[in-house]
Amino acid sequence: MIQPLPKEWVSTKLGQVAKEMIGGGTPSTKNPDFWKGDVPWLTSKSLGDYIFLTAGEKTISEEAVRKSATHIVPAGNLIFATRVGVGKVVVTKIDVAISQDSTGIVVDPSEVDPLFLAYQLRSDSVQRFVEQNKRGATIQGITRTSLQQIDVVIPPLNEQSRIAHILITLQNAVEQQARLIDLTREFKSALMRKFFTEGLDGEKQKSTEIGLVPENWGVVELDELLLLTKYGLSIRGESEGKYPILRMTNQINGRIEATNLQFVNIEEAEFLKFHVQRGDILFNRTNSFELVGRTAIFDIEGDFVFASYLILARTDANKLNSFYLNHYFNWENTQVRLKSIATRAVSQSNISATRLRTFAIPLPPIEEQAEIVSQIDTVSERIELYTQKKNLLEELFRTLLHQLMTGQIRVNEITDLTGL
């Protein structure tokens, strides 16, 4: 049952809300003077997930505006991508000229809060309408006529502004978590470089065939540190079965995760031959050049087997901490080295188990390996925490965007609880 709108809300069409819809164009590239001015200009492909536009993609001259089909969208209004990136929408904080891939939507700020309208145009119902009304053989887009027919609801202006405030507050919180994730990943990368080249205490270094390593570390081929390497099962996975089979899709951020599983029916003897133990490394031996060498550690409960395009590597725990090896394999410098030993075909690359066993790694004392793992894991856990917070905030944003735009929840119900 569709919930009726609050009585003070108005249901209408975007074409009735917009004072003007502004088309765009691209100045001729044959006239270089058109591209030497100070007027910001953009194509729709430069529109991102941000809600505010603060800069153009390029600049053009005022003469280019006068003599081409482009027009300027005044600050405080909306830009809607009608072709490339169709459906993206922003509020521009600058006067900006647009290409033919976008439409400017000018509103009366005394009646419509532009930020509120931008969020409404990002809602699922509007995006579904856009998807259903796209036209075109090669590049699909939505026509100005269809754009005008988008259903919108307009609450009183004060409520619009309060809804927009709640949504922008949530979006800012999402973006803050994203920045924390990026910064912590950069820190982790720097920390790994330090540990794998200087050790824990910035020790004196020596030059080796794999680069700089601490002077008291060895450089050892994996063949001396592994108990076994083996290829996985060449059997098709099904939606149901006795044992889950691990694939490349289960390698997530350096760890095996039991998501999107497929299953196989095999005898127990076959299971014992291909089962995975906690601490085992699963190495992607055959794939595209970008993905070959991808590595994850198995550290979950349960009975699992693994697919044939993976190599299982089991370390001698007295010599090599498998978690240390996993971090080393996932270090960006090591990934470059691993790809350098891959054999390349037209669409696939391969690293055999034999080649993998000849791969040399820096080997600190076993106690130092454990401390390196502990410190890197601490940073990884922080990234995971920020990611979980970001995911929760994104889900809350999507839920509130729908409920606030349909009147299922009123803005005062949120502000009374949160003070937003």
C-alpha positions, -999 to 999 in steps of 0.1 A, spaced: 0 0 0 14 34 -10 15 58 19 -3 91 11 19 123 11 16 147 40 -13 171 32 10 202 30 32 186 4 27 192 -34 31 165 -60 41 179 -93 65 175 -123 101 187 -126 91 208 -155 66 227 -133 93 232 -106 120 245 -129 119 281 -138 142 273 -168 160 243 -183 193 253 -198 209 233 -227 247 231 -233 272 228 -261 309 225 -268 328 254 -283 347 246 -315 381 232 -309 392 247 -342 393 281 -326 420 279 -298 409 314 -285 376 298 -274 396 278 -248 417 306 -233 392 323 -211 381 323 -175 346 309 -178 344 274 -162 330 247 -185 324 210 -180 311 178 -196 288 155 -177 316 129 -174 333 151 -148 302 149 -125 310 126 -96 293 114 -64 297 148 -47 266 169 -43 282 203 -48 301 215 -79 330 239 -71 351 239 -102 349 234 -140 366 208 -161 381 234 -184 378 271 -191 365 289 -221 362 325 -232 331 347 -230 333 349 -268 330 311 -269 298 313 -248 283 339 -271 292 321 -303 285 285 -294 255 265 -281 268 264 -246 251 283 -219 259 293 -183 241 278 -153 241 303 -125 255 293 -91 228 279 -67 211 258 -94 213 222 -106 231 204 -133 216 171 -145 236 146 -167 213 137 -196 238 116 -216 272 104 -203 267 95 -166 230 100 -171 212 106 -139 240 123 -120 230 156 -104 248 183 -86 242 218 -72 267 242 -87 284 267 -64 298 286 -94 285 301 -126 295 274 -151 290 267 -188 279 231 -197 283 208 -226 254 192 -246 256 161 -223 240 181 -194 210 202 -186 209 231 -162 178 233 -139 172 268 -126 149 270 -96 133 298 -75 151 296 -41 121 312 -25 101 281 -34 126 253 -38 157 245 -19 182 234 -47 200 209 -24 167 193 -14 157 190 -51 191 176 -60 188 148 -34 153 140 -46 166 136 -81 191 112 -68 164 90 -52 157 55 -64 123 64 -79 137 91 -100 167 71 -111 144 42 -121 124 67 -142 156 79 -158 167 43 -166 134 34 -181 133 65 -203 169 64 -217 170 64 -255 197 61 -281 216 34 -301 252 39 -290 251 66 -263 219 65 -244 204 96 -227 172 111 -215 155 139 -235 145 173 -221 109 163 -225 113 132 -204 133 152 -178 104 176 -175 81 147 -167 99 134 -136 76 132 -106 87 154 -77 72 163 -44 76 197 -28 72 201 10 71 236 26 104 254 20 115 251 57 110 214 57 129 211 24 159 228 40 158 207 71 156 175 50 186 187 29 205 195 61 200 160 75 211 144 42 242 166 37 252 159 73 251 122 67 269 125 33 296 145 50 300 118 76 303 92 48 329 113 31 348 117 64 350 79 68 362 76 32 390 101 38 400 82 70 401 50 50 423 66 23 447 81 48 450 49 68 456 29 37 484 53 28 498 49 63 496 11 60 515 13 27 542 34 42 544 12 73 548 -19 51 576 -3 31 594 6 63 590 -29 79 600 -48 48 631 -27 40 642 -13 74 627 -37 99 609 -27 131 636 -3 144 650 13 113 680 -11 112 711 -7 90 703 -20 55 720 -41 29 715 -43 -9 702 -77 -21 687 -91 -53 653 -81 -41 662 -46 -30 672 -31 4 665 -53 35 677 -50 71 713 -62 75 705 -90 100 677 -105 78 681 -133 53 668 -134 18 654 -169 12 636 -187 -15 601 -199 -5 611 -235 -14 631 -236 19 602 -222 39 571 -241 26 558 -275 37 538 -278 5 523 -262 -26 494 -276 -45 468 -268 -72 431 -270 -64 402 -289 -77 392 -288 -114 355 -292 -108 326 -270 -115 310 -253 -85 273 -255 -79 248 -236 -59 245 -265 -35 267 -293 -24 287 -309 4 318 -287 6 322 -250 -2 349 -244 -28 370 -212 -25 376 -191 -56 393 -159 -65 361 -140 -55 367 -151 -19 400 -133 -18 390 -99 -2 416 -74 11 442 -101 17 418 -125 36 395 -153 26 359 -145 32 331 -171 30 308 -150 8 292 -158 -26 301 -194 -22 298 -223 -46 298 -260 -36 311 -293 -48 301 -329 -40 333 -350 -36 343 -381 -16 360 -377 18 394 -389 4 392 -361 -22 382 -336 5 413 -346 26 435 -340 -5 422 -305 -12 410 -292 21 423 -258 34 438 -254 69 438 -222 90 469 -202 81 471 -216 45 479 -191 18 457 -191 -14 476 -176 -43 459 -166 -76 481 -183 -102 461 -179 -134 441 -148 -144 445 -114 -161 478 -97 -156 462 -73 -131 449 -101 -109 476 -128 -112 495 -130 -79 465 -119 -57 469 -135 -23 447 -141 7 451 -161 40 426 -186 52 417 -178 88 381 -189 93 363 -219 107 348 -246 85 356 -273 59 366 -258 26 383 -269 -6 398 -246 -33 397 -241 -71 423 -252 -96 434 -217 -106 446 -211 -70 478 -224 -54 477 -234 -18 509 -227 1 515 -240 36 545 -226 55 568 -243 80 556 -223 110 590 -227 127 606 -207 99 579 -185 83 548 -170 98 521 -174 71 505 -141 81 539 -124 76 541 -140 41 505 -129 33 513 -93 42 545 -94 22 527 -108 -8 500 -81 -6 526 -53 -4 524 -33 -36 562 -37 -43 559 -75 -40 530 -75 -64 552 -58 -90 579 -85 -84 553 -113 -86 539 -100 -119 575 -98 -133 578 -136 -131 544 -143 -147 543 -159 -181 518 -139 -203 494 -151 -230 468 -132 -250 443 -128 -222 458 -146 -192 490 -146 -171 503 -175 -151 527 -181 -122 533 -218 -117 539 -234 -83 575 -242 -94 582 -205 -101 565 -195 -69 588 -217 -49 618 -200 -63 605 -166 -53 628 -149 -27 615 -130 3 632 -111 31 632 -133 62 635 -117 97 637 -138 129 603 -156 136 597 -133 167 601 -102 145 578 -116 119 551 -120 146 555 -84 157 554 -71 121 521 -90 116 507 -76 149 514 -40 139 502 -43 103 470 -61 116 463 -32 140 463 -8 111 442 -32 89 416 -35 117 414 3 118 407 4 81 380 -23 86 364 -3 114 362 28 92 348 8 63 321 -7 85 312 28 97 311 41 62 289 12 50 265 17 79 263 55 72 257 48 35 228 24 43 213 50 67 216 77 40 198 55 14 171 46 39 165 82 50 167 95 15 138 73 6 118 78 37 122 115 39 114 121 3 82 101 5 70 114 39 73 80 55 93 97 82 91 134 90 120 156 96 109 166 131 110 129 141 147 128 133 156 162 147 139 155 180 160 124 185 193 136 171 193 174 172 203 176 135 
